[in-house]
Amino acid sequence: MNGVKPWQLAVIVLGLLGGTGLLVWNATGEKRLRKVDELVLMDVVTGDRFVADVRGRRAVILPAKHPETMEYTLLPIAQDDDGKWRIHRLRDIGNIPLERLTAVEDFESGLARPSSAKPKPLRN
């Protein structure tokens, strides 16, 4: 250790301690980021639900096209902690008259009424 100054040794030791601390923290951390593998979409006209596979680099352009009607009426939907379904990005439905959007209960909050049928897979 000839020629090493005390402050240089202190920087190396602090760096090693910090790196070891980060490794231990990452290894024992409880909260992990969960990757999203699928996106649940709802038809705003009928309430039908669809599941789009978004693993890897797959993407869904919103609003998505309904596979049967070929209209762009599919938007993301999620269930809140209180059990209510809310639709997201409702403003993206452009030229569909509001009276046709029967699956949407409240346009301000995004409260939705999806069908009780099992979600269908959506090819994207």
Buried (B, 14 or more C-beta within 10 A) or exposed (E): EEEEEEEEEEEEEEEEEEEEEEEEEEEEEEEEEEEEEBBBBBBBBBBBBBBBBBEEEEEBEBBBBBBEEEBBBBBBBBEEEEEBBBBBEBEEBEEBEEEBBEBBBEEEEBBBBBEEEEBEEBEB
